[in-house]
Amino acid sequence: MKSRDLAAAIVFAGLYAAGVIALPGISFEIIQVRVSDALLPLAIVFGMPAVVGITVGTFIANLFSPFGPVDLLGGTLTNLVATYVGWKMARNFVFRGSWMFVAVFQTLLVTFIVGSYLYVLIGVPPTPVAGVVVPGIVFSWLGVLGGSVISILVIGYPLAKAVSRYLVAEARYVR
C-alpha cells in the first residue's frame, strides 16, 4: 500500500472510530443511527484505502460496544464486506444509478446482519401490532434499517457523489 493510500486509510479509520465513540447513545442500540456509516459509500470513490480504514475504524469503535465480541467481530466483518463488495460492485456495474444500487446494498447488508445479531443479544420480544403479532427480529431489522437509511443513503450516498465530483480530481477506482 502506497503511503498516500495508507494515510487515507488512517484518516478513514480515525473518522469512523471518532464518530461512533463520540455518539455512543445512537451508535450501539437496537434503534441506532451510526453516523459513521455515512463513510461506507466512500469506498466507491477511494477503493481499498477506504475499505481498510473503515474496517479498522469499525473494530476500534466496537471495542467500546456494550455487546462485546459479537459486535466487535460482527460489525467489523459486516462493514468489511459492505465496503469491499460495494467497491467491487461499483467497478463492475457501471450504469446510471449504480452508486445508489451499491448504497442500497450496503444499507440492506448492515440492516440484516447487525439487526439479526442485535436481536439475539438484546432479545426483542414479539409485539402485537394491529392484531398481528410481529416477530421481534422484524423490529430489530427496522431499528437498524431506519438508521442505516439516514447514514448510508441520506448522508453517505450524496457525500460520495459530492466528493467524487468536487474533491477528487480523478476518481481513480471507478470509471
N, CA and C of each residue as an Amber inpcrd file, in Angstrom:
protein
   525
   0.8520000  -1.1750000   0.0000000   0.0000000   0.0000000   0.0000000
   0.8950000   1.2330000   0.0000000   0.6290000   2.1400000  -0.9160000
   1.3970000   3.3760000  -1.0150000   1.1560000   4.2440000   0.2140000
   2.1050000   5.1370000   0.4820000   1.9770000   5.9770000   1.6760000
   0.7290000   6.8580000   1.6110000   0.3650000   7.3160000   0.4180000
  -0.8470000   8.1350000   0.2760000  -2.0900000   7.3170000   0.6200000
  -2.1170000   6.0590000   0.1730000  -3.2470000   5.1870000   0.4750000
  -3.2930000   4.8380000   1.9580000  -2.1200000   4.6230000   2.5520000
  -2.0530000   4.3380000   3.9890000  -2.5630000   5.5350000   4.7900000
  -2.1510000   6.7330000   4.3810000  -2.6260000   7.9400000   5.0660000
  -4.1450000   8.0680000   4.9500000  -4.6750000   7.7830000   3.7720000
  -6.1340000   7.8420000   3.5890000  -6.8270000   6.8110000   4.4720000
  -6.2710000   5.6040000   4.5490000  -6.8590000   4.5550000   5.3990000
  -6.8630000   4.9870000   6.8580000  -5.7950000   5.6160000   7.3000000
  -5.7100000   6.0870000   8.6870000  -6.7600000   7.1660000   8.9510000
  -6.9450000   8.0570000   7.9960000  -7.9660000   9.1050000   8.1430000
  -9.3600000   8.4820000   8.2350000  -9.6540000   7.5180000   7.3500000
 -10.9550000   6.8490000   7.4030000 -11.1520000   6.1290000   8.7350000
 -10.1220000   5.4490000   9.2130000 -10.2260000   4.7360000  10.4950000
 -10.5110000   5.7150000  11.6270000  -9.7830000   6.8130000  11.6520000
  -9.9820000   7.8080000  12.7000000 -11.3540000   8.4500000  12.6480000
 -11.8070000   8.7950000  11.4490000 -13.1340000   9.4030000  11.3080000
 -14.2340000   8.4470000  11.7480000 -14.1260000   7.1850000  11.3190000
 -15.1660000   6.2210000  11.6690000 -15.2030000   6.0120000  13.1850000
 -14.0500000   5.7260000  13.7670000 -13.9970000   5.4540000  15.2090000
 -14.4550000   6.6670000  16.0130000 -13.9840000   7.8480000  15.6500000
 -14.3520000   9.0590000  16.3910000 -15.8560000   9.3180000  16.3230000
 -16.4520000   9.1030000  15.1600000 -17.8900000   9.3250000  15.0130000
 -18.7240000   8.4150000  15.8860000 -18.3020000   7.1660000  16.0140000
 -19.0510000   6.2120000  16.8450000 -18.8000000   6.4740000  18.3260000
 -17.5480000   6.6690000  18.6880000 -17.1990000   6.8650000  20.1000000
 -17.8020000   8.1710000  20.6310000 -17.8730000   9.1980000  19.7850000
 -18.4340000  10.4830000  20.2130000 -19.9540000  10.4370000  20.3720000
 -20.6090000   9.4810000  19.7080000 -22.0750000   9.3970000  19.7420000
 -22.5290000   8.0050000  20.1790000 -22.1310000   7.5640000  21.3720000
 -22.4520000   6.1850000  21.7700000 -23.9450000   5.9330000  21.9520000
 -24.6930000   6.9420000  22.3350000 -26.1190000   6.7550000  22.5920000
 -26.9220000   6.3860000  21.3580000 -26.4450000   6.8000000  20.2000000
 -27.1640000   6.4600000  18.9650000 -26.3990000   5.4510000  18.1120000
 -25.2730000   4.9640000  18.6080000 -24.4420000   4.0500000  17.8240000
 -24.5280000   2.5960000  18.2540000 -25.0350000   2.3210000  19.4520000
 -24.9320000   0.9650000  19.9930000 -26.2460000   0.3630000  20.4760000
 -27.3650000   0.7920000  19.9830000 -28.6350000   0.2420000  20.4630000
 -29.4100000  -0.4160000  19.3330000 -30.5560000  -0.9770000  19.6810000
 -31.3840000  -1.6530000  18.6870000 -31.9270000  -0.6480000  17.6670000
 -32.2400000   0.5500000  18.1310000 -32.5750000   1.6460000  17.2220000
 -31.3460000   2.5370000  17.2050000 -30.6400000   2.5150000  16.0790000
 -29.3730000   3.2260000  16.0290000 -29.2280000   3.9960000  14.7290000
 -28.5560000   5.1220000  14.8410000 -28.1400000   5.8850000  13.6710000
 -26.6300000   6.0050000  13.8010000 -25.9340000   5.0760000  13.1930000
 -24.4760000   5.0900000  13.2650000 -23.9920000   6.0400000  12.1750000
 -23.8240000   7.3010000  12.5660000 -23.4940000   8.3630000  11.6220000
 -22.2290000   8.0230000  10.8330000 -21.2880000   7.3470000  11.4500000
 -20.0490000   6.9800000  10.7660000 -20.2850000   6.0700000   9.5690000
 -21.4070000   5.3730000   9.5330000 -21.7070000   4.5290000   8.3710000
 -21.9050000   5.3560000   7.1020000 -22.0060000   6.6710000   7.2430000
 -22.0570000   7.5400000   6.0640000 -20.7670000   7.4300000   5.2500000
 -19.7120000   6.9130000   5.8680000 -18.4450000   6.7350000   5.1550000
 -18.4550000   5.5190000   4.2330000 -19.3600000   4.5690000   4.4490000
 -19.3570000   3.3330000   3.6580000 -19.3930000   3.5770000   2.1480000
 -20.2690000   4.4440000   1.6250000 -20.2730000   4.6590000   0.1720000
 -18.9880000   5.2950000  -0.3660000 -18.1670000   5.8780000   0.5000000
 -16.9130000   6.4600000   0.0260000 -15.9360000   5.4010000  -0.4710000
 -16.1870000   4.1330000  -0.1450000 -15.3630000   3.0560000  -0.7030000
 -15.5120000   3.0070000  -2.2190000 -16.6310000   3.4660000  -2.7380000
 -16.8370000   3.5250000  -4.1860000 -15.7980000   4.4410000  -4.8180000
 -15.5030000   5.5430000  -4.1600000 -14.6020000   6.5540000  -4.7010000
 -13.1440000   6.2470000  -4.3740000 -12.8710000   5.8680000  -3.1220000
 -11.4890000   5.7310000  -2.6690000 -10.9570000   4.3050000  -2.6850000
 -11.8130000   3.3260000  -2.8950000 -11.3650000   1.9460000  -3.0280000
 -10.7740000   1.3470000  -1.7660000  -9.6740000   0.6250000  -1.9370000
  -9.0850000  -0.1490000  -0.8490000  -8.6900000   0.6880000   0.3700000
  -8.1590000   1.9050000   0.2270000  -7.8700000   2.6840000   1.4390000
  -9.1160000   2.9100000   2.3040000 -10.2570000   3.1470000   1.6720000
 -11.4980000   3.3180000   2.4390000 -11.9350000   1.9990000   3.0500000
 -11.8160000   0.9100000   2.2930000 -12.1950000  -0.4120000   2.8110000
 -11.3860000  -0.7320000   4.0650000 -10.0760000  -0.5810000   3.9800000
  -9.1950000  -0.8920000   5.1170000  -9.4590000   0.0630000   6.2730000
  -9.5230000   1.3530000   5.9870000  -9.7120000   2.3370000   7.0450000
 -11.0370000   2.1940000   7.7710000 -12.1120000   2.0110000   7.0260000
 -13.4270000   1.8620000   7.6560000 -13.4830000   0.5740000   8.4690000
 -12.8630000  -0.4830000   7.9660000 -12.8380000  -1.7490000   8.7070000
 -12.0760000  -1.5980000  10.0190000 -10.9070000  -0.9920000   9.9680000
 -10.1170000  -0.7710000  11.1920000 -10.8620000   0.1770000  12.1280000
 -11.4610000   1.2220000  11.5840000 -12.2320000   2.1580000  12.4020000
 -13.4130000   1.4980000  13.0840000 -14.0680000   0.5840000  12.3820000
 -15.1850000  -0.1570000  12.9770000 -14.6980000  -1.0180000  14.1310000
 -13.5730000  -1.6880000  13.9390000 -13.0110000  -2.5220000  15.0020000
 -12.6900000  -1.6760000  16.2350000 -12.0280000  -0.5450000  16.0170000
 -11.6740000   0.3400000  17.1380000 -12.9400000   0.8430000  17.8320000
 -13.9140000   1.2960000  17.0630000 -15.1600000   1.8180000  17.6400000
 -15.8910000   0.7470000  18.4360000 -15.9290000  -0.4710000  17.9060000
 -16.6750000  -1.5420000  18.5700000 -15.9590000  -2.1120000  19.7850000
 -14.7330000  -1.6790000  20.0310000 -14.0860000  -2.0100000  21.3070000
 -14.8640000  -1.3840000  22.4610000 -15.6240000  -0.3330000  22.1690000
 -16.4110000   0.3690000  23.1780000 -17.8630000  -0.1040000  23.2140000
 -18.1960000  -1.0960000  22.4280000 -19.5700000  -1.5880000  22.3430000
 -19.9780000  -2.3530000  23.5950000 -21.2000000  -2.1610000  24.0550000
 -21.6860000  -2.9390000  25.1970000 -22.0110000  -4.3900000  24.8220000
 -21.9340000  -4.7160000  23.5370000 -22.2850000  -6.0620000  23.0840000
 -21.0810000  -6.9730000  22.8910000 -19.9110000  -6.5270000  23.3210000
 -18.7280000  -7.3740000  23.3860000 -18.2310000  -7.9260000  22.0650000
 -17.6720000  -9.1440000  22.1330000 -17.0140000  -9.7320000  20.9660000
 -17.9370000  -9.9460000  19.7630000 -19.2250000 -10.1600000  20.0140000
 -20.1460000 -10.3720000  18.8880000 -20.2110000  -9.1160000  18.0240000
 -20.3640000  -7.9620000  18.6440000 -20.4090000  -6.7090000  17.8970000
 -19.0300000  -6.3600000  17.3530000 -17.9970000  -6.6500000  18.1210000
 -16.6320000  -6.3690000  17.6830000 -16.3400000  -7.0940000  16.3710000
 -16.6210000  -8.3790000  16.3270000 -16.3640000  -9.1570000  15.1140000
 -17.4760000  -8.9980000  14.0820000 -18.7350000  -9.0690000  14.5330000
 -19.8610000  -8.9860000  13.6020000 -19.9220000  -7.6630000  12.8670000
 -19.8030000  -6.5750000  13.6010000 -19.8540000  -5.2540000  12.9750000
 -18.6660000  -4.9960000  12.0660000 -17.4910000  -5.4370000  12.5150000
 -16.2850000  -5.2440000  11.7120000 -16.3730000  -6.0180000  10.4020000
 -16.7590000  -7.2790000  10.4820000 -16.8740000  -8.0890000   9.2590000
 -17.9850000  -7.5820000   8.3420000 -19.0710000  -7.1140000   8.9350000
 -20.1640000  -6.5690000   8.1240000 -19.6950000  -5.3650000   7.3260000
 -19.0010000  -4.4410000   7.9780000 -18.5250000  -3.2610000   7.2620000
 -17.4170000  -3.6000000   6.2690000 -16.6020000  -4.6020000   6.5860000
 -15.5970000  -5.0580000   5.6210000 -16.2830000  -5.5420000   4.3430000
 -17.2740000  -6.3950000   4.4940000 -17.9940000  -6.9200000   3.3240000
 -18.7420000  -5.7950000   2.6040000 -19.4050000  -4.9230000   3.3600000
 -20.1780000  -3.8360000   2.7430000 -19.2910000  -2.9110000   1.9190000
 -18.1150000  -2.5690000   2.4360000 -17.2400000  -1.6540000   1.6980000
 -16.5290000  -2.3540000   0.5470000 -16.0000000  -3.5500000   0.7940000
 -15.2550000  -4.2490000  -0.2570000 -16.1720000  -4.6510000  -1.4100000
 -17.2760000  -5.3010000  -1.0940000 -18.2020000  -5.7250000  -2.1510000
 -18.8060000  -4.5000000  -2.8380000 -19.1050000  -3.4630000  -2.0660000
 -19.6280000  -2.2390000  -2.6700000 -18.6460000  -1.6150000  -3.6480000
 -17.3820000  -1.5730000  -3.2810000 -16.3460000  -1.0360000  -4.1680000
 -16.2570000  -1.8690000  -5.4450000 -16.2250000  -3.1850000  -5.2920000
 -16.1300000  -4.0750000  -6.4560000 -17.3810000  -3.9750000  -7.3330000
 -18.5450000  -3.8840000  -6.7080000 -19.7900000  -3.7440000  -7.4800000
 -19.7580000  -2.4600000  -8.3070000 -19.3160000  -1.3700000  -7.7040000
 -19.2810000  -0.0890000  -8.4090000 -18.3040000  -0.1350000  -9.5830000
 -17.2430000  -0.8900000  -9.4470000 -16.2790000  -1.0200000 -10.5470000
 -16.8340000  -1.8640000 -11.6870000 -17.6440000  -2.8560000 -11.3560000
 -18.1280000  -3.7950000 -12.3680000 -19.4930000  -3.4360000 -12.9460000
 -20.3020000  -2.7110000 -12.1850000 -21.6310000  -2.3260000 -12.6570000
 -21.6250000  -0.8300000 -12.9250000 -21.3120000  -0.4650000 -14.1450000
 -21.2620000   0.9510000 -14.4790000 -22.5040000   1.2820000 -15.3020000
 -23.5200000   1.7450000 -14.6100000 -24.7480000   2.1830000 -15.2550000
 -25.3060000   3.3280000 -14.4310000 -26.1870000   4.0860000 -15.0380000
 -26.7840000   5.2160000 -14.3130000 -27.5100000   4.6740000 -13.0820000
 -27.1580000   5.1670000 -11.9310000 -27.7710000   4.7040000 -10.6940000
 -27.0010000   3.5870000 -10.0080000 -25.8430000   3.2050000 -10.5570000
 -25.1020000   2.0890000  -9.9560000 -24.5970000   2.4260000  -8.5530000
 -24.2380000   3.6780000  -8.3210000 -23.7690000   4.0410000  -6.9810000
 -24.9070000   3.9500000  -5.9710000 -26.1060000   4.3390000  -6.3750000
 -27.2610000   4.2120000  -5.4880000 -27.5410000   2.7340000  -5.2240000
 -27.4050000   1.9100000  -6.2440000 -27.5760000   0.4650000  -6.0920000
 -26.6080000  -0.0690000  -5.0380000 -25.3550000   0.3700000  -5.0970000
 -24.3450000  -0.0550000  -4.1180000 -24.7310000   0.4240000  -2.7200000
 -25.1620000   1.6660000  -2.5940000 -25.5430000   2.2040000  -1.2820000
 -26.7400000   1.4500000  -0.7030000 -27.6910000   1.0790000  -1.5410000
 -28.8340000   0.2840000  -1.0730000 -28.3580000  -1.0940000  -0.6280000
 -27.4490000  -1.7020000  -1.3920000 -26.8690000  -2.9910000  -0.9940000
 -26.2130000  -2.8740000   0.3810000 -25.3960000  -1.8340000   0.5760000
 -24.7220000  -1.6450000   1.8610000 -25.7340000  -1.4700000   2.9880000
 -26.7740000  -0.7080000   2.7370000 -27.8220000  -0.4830000   3.7360000
 -28.4950000  -1.7930000   4.1340000 -28.8680000  -2.5880000   3.1510000
 -29.5550000  -3.8590000   3.4390000 -28.6350000  -4.8620000   4.1230000
 -27.3770000  -4.9100000   3.7120000 -26.4240000  -5.8240000   4.3450000
 -26.2590000  -5.4890000   5.8260000 -26.0100000  -4.2160000   6.1190000
 -25.8590000  -3.7860000   7.5130000 -27.1450000  -4.0600000   8.2890000
 -28.2810000  -3.7550000   7.6920000 -29.5710000  -3.9560000   8.3560000
 -29.7700000  -5.4000000   8.7760000 -29.6070000  -6.3180000   7.8460000
 -29.9320000  -7.7100000   8.1510000 -28.8930000  -8.3920000   9.0370000
 -27.6170000  -8.1050000   8.8400000 -26.6070000  -8.7590000   9.6810000
 -26.6050000  -8.1620000  11.0820000 -26.4540000  -6.8500000  11.1850000
 -26.4000000  -6.2160000  12.5080000 -27.7440000  -6.3620000  13.2180000
 -28.8390000  -6.1530000  12.5080000 -30.1640000  -6.3150000  13.1120000
 -30.3890000  -7.7150000  13.6490000 -29.8730000  -8.7190000  12.9450000
 -30.0480000 -10.1130000  13.3830000 -29.2660000 -10.4140000  14.6470000
 -27.9950000  -9.9960000  14.7040000 -27.2600000 -10.3330000  15.9260000
 -27.6660000  -9.4590000  17.1010000 -28.1170000  -8.2330000  16.8460000
 -28.6370000  -7.4280000  17.9600000 -29.9260000  -8.0390000  18.5080000
 -30.7440000  -8.6080000  17.6420000 -31.9580000  -9.2930000  18.0860000
 -31.6010000 -10.4310000  19.0420000 -30.6050000 -11.2050000  18.6900000
 -30.1830000 -12.3240000  19.5400000 -29.6100000 -11.8030000  20.8580000
 -28.7920000 -10.7620000  20.7980000 -28.1440000 -10.2440000  22.0080000
 -29.1240000  -9.5360000  22.9400000 -30.0390000  -8.7680000  22.3730000
 -30.9620000  -7.9780000  23.1920000 -32.2320000  -8.7520000  23.5130000
 -32.6660000  -9.6000000  22.5960000 -33.8740000 -10.3840000  22.8250000
 -35.1440000  -9.5690000  22.7120000 -35.3630000  -8.9660000  21.5580000
 -36.5660000  -8.1690000  21.3280000 -37.7690000  -9.1110000  21.2620000
 -38.7680000  -8.8990000  22.1170000 -39.9210000  -9.8120000  22.1390000
 -40.8770000  -9.5590000  20.9720000 -41.6650000 -10.5750000  20.6070000
 -42.7240000 -10.3520000  19.6100000 -43.7180000  -9.3270000  20.1590000
 -44.2460000  -8.4930000  19.2820000 -45.1420000  -7.4220000  19.7060000
 -46.3820000  -7.4000000  18.8210000 -47.5700000  -7.3420000  19.4460000
 -48.7850000  -7.2450000  18.6260000 -48.9340000  -5.8440000  18.0280000
 -49.1990000  -5.8080000  16.7340000 -49.4320000  -4.5520000  16.0210000
 -50.6860000  -4.7440000  15.1770000 -51.7090000  -3.9740000  15.4580000
 -52.9840000  -4.0480000  14.7300000 -53.5260000  -5.4710000  14.7020000
 -53.4130000  -6.1560000  15.8240000 -53.9570000  -7.5000000  15.9350000
 -53.0740000  -8.6060000  15.3860000 -51.9050000  -8.2490000  14.8560000
 -50.9730000  -9.2390000  14.3130000 -49.7140000  -9.2250000  15.1710000
 -49.2440000 -10.4000000  15.5560000 -48.0190000 -10.4830000  16.3530000
 -46.8190000 -10.4260000  15.4050000 -46.0330000  -9.3690000  15.5550000
 -44.8580000  -9.1630000  14.7080000 -43.6370000  -9.7060000  15.4440000
 -42.8570000 -10.5840000  14.7930000 -41.6650000 -11.1420000  15.4420000
 -40.6790000 -10.0450000  15.8420000 -39.9830000 -10.2620000  16.9450000
 -39.0200000  -9.2870000  17.4470000 -37.9160000  -8.9660000  16.4620000
 -37.5240000  -9.9490000  15.6670000 -36.4370000  -9.7020000  14.7160000
 -36.8240000  -8.6460000  13.6840000 -38.1060000  -8.5600000  13.3610000
 -38.5640000  -7.5450000  12.4110000 -38.3430000  -6.1570000  13.0020000
 -38.6440000  -5.9870000  14.2900000 -38.4010000  -4.7020000  14.9470000
 -36.9080000  -4.3970000  15.0160000 -36.1040000  -5.4130000  15.2250000
 -34.6610000  -5.2290000  15.2430000 -34.1640000  -4.7580000  13.8760000
 -34.6300000  -5.4210000  12.8160000 -34.2420000  -5.0020000  11.4670000
 -34.7020000  -3.5810000  11.1740000 -35.9370000  -3.2560000  11.5570000
 -36.4580000  -1.9140000  11.2910000 -35.6760000  -0.8430000  12.0440000
 -35.2460000  -1.1680000  13.2760000 -34.4580000  -0.2240000  14.0570000
 -33.1220000   0.0910000  13.4090000 -32.4820000  -0.9380000  12.8810000
 -31.2030000  -0.7300000  12.2030000 -31.4340000  -0.1180000  10.8180000
 -32.4850000  -0.5550000  10.1260000 -32.7770000  -0.0330000   8.7870000
 -32.9860000   1.4790000   8.8080000 -33.7680000   1.9640000   9.7510000
 -34.0210000   3.4000000   9.8180000 -32.7390000   4.2060000   9.9240000
 -31.8630000   3.7830000  10.8190000 -30.5940000   4.4840000  10.9880000
 -29.6760000   4.3330000   9.7940000 -29.6820000   3.1500000   9.1830000
 -28.8250000   2.9170000   8.0150000 -29.2880000   3.7300000   6.8120000
 -30.5920000   3.8760000   6.6660000 -31.1040000   4.7150000   5.5810000
 -30.6160000   6.1490000   5.7740000 -30.7020000   6.6430000   7.0090000
 -30.2430000   8.0080000   7.2870000 -28.7500000   8.1430000   7.0180000
 -27.9490000   7.2480000   7.5950000 -26.5000000   7.4170000   7.4930000
 -25.9470000   7.0600000   6.1160000 -26.3700000   5.9450000   5.5380000
 -25.7750000   5.4960000   4.2750000 -26.4360000   6.1500000   3.0630000
 -27.7610000   6.1590000   3.0280000 -28.4510000   6.6690000   1.8360000
 -28.6450000   8.1840000   1.8450000 -29.0650000   8.7320000   2.9860000
 -29.3560000  10.1670000   3.0310000 -28.0830000  11.0030000   3.1570000
 -27.0970000  10.5240000   3.9290000 -25.8560000  11.2840000   4.1110000
 -24.7270000  10.7290000   3.2360000 -24.4800000   9.4260000   3.3070000
 -23.3140000   8.8290000   2.6540000 -23.3320000   8.8570000   1.1390000
 -24.4530000   8.5130000   0.5390000 -24.5300000   8.4990000  -0.9280000
 -24.2780000   9.8910000  -1.5180000 -24.9840000  10.9440000  -1.0580000
 -24.6840000  12.2760000  -1.5960000 -23.2510000  12.7220000  -1.2880000
 -22.7300000  12.3060000  -0.1300000 -21.3460000  12.6340000   0.2100000
 -20.3860000  12.0140000  -0.8040000 -20.5950000  10.7490000  -1.1410000
 -19.7350000  10.0790000  -2.1240000 -19.8260000  10.7660000  -3.4870000
 -21.0340000  11.1240000  -3.8910000 -21.2000000  11.8070000  -5.1780000
 -20.4940000  13.1650000  -5.1660000 -20.6410000  13.9160000  -4.0670000
 -20.0180000  15.2340000  -3.9730000 -18.4970000  15.1280000  -3.9410000
 -17.9800000  14.1990000  -3.1580000 -16.5270000  14.0140000  -3.0800000
 -15.9850000  13.6270000  -4.4510000 -16.6760000  12.7360000  -5.1200000
 -16.2430000  12.2990000  -6.4490000 -16.2290000  13.4620000  -7.4360000
 -17.2370000  14.2780000  -7.3590000 -17.3740000  15.3670000  -8.3260000
 -16.4800000  16.5580000  -8.0100000 -16.3800000  16.9360000  -6.7370000
 -15.7450000  18.2040000  -6.4020000 -14.3960000  18.1040000  -5.7060000
 -14.1240000  17.0160000  -5.0110000 -12.8940000  16.9600000  -4.2240000
 -11.8420000  16.0050000  -4.7670000 -12.2420000  15.0750000  -5.5910000
 -11.2880000  14.1260000  -6.1420000 -11.0870000  14.4790000  -7.6070000
  -9.8600000  14.8810000  -7.9400000  -9.5770000  15.2880000  -9.3110000
  -9.8840000  14.1720000 -10.2960000  -9.5470000  12.9660000  -9.9030000
  -9.8240000  11.8090000 -10.7570000 -10.2510000  10.6690000  -9.8570000
 -11.4720000  10.2000000 -10.0280000 -11.9300000   9.0410000  -9.2510000
 -11.1820000   7.8390000  -9.8080000 -10.0630000   7.5050000  -9.1780000
  -9.1400000   6.5380000  -9.7660000  -9.5890000   5.1030000  -9.6380000
 -10.5960000   4.8200000  -8.8440000 -11.0220000   3.4450000  -8.6650000
 -12.2650000   3.1070000  -9.4680000 -13.0270000   4.1000000  -9.8280000
 -14.2600000   3.8720000 -10.5760000 -14.2530000   4.7880000 -11.7930000
 -14.5200000   4.2280000 -12.9340000 -14.5730000   4.9350000 -14.2160000
 -13.3060000   5.6720000 -14.4430000
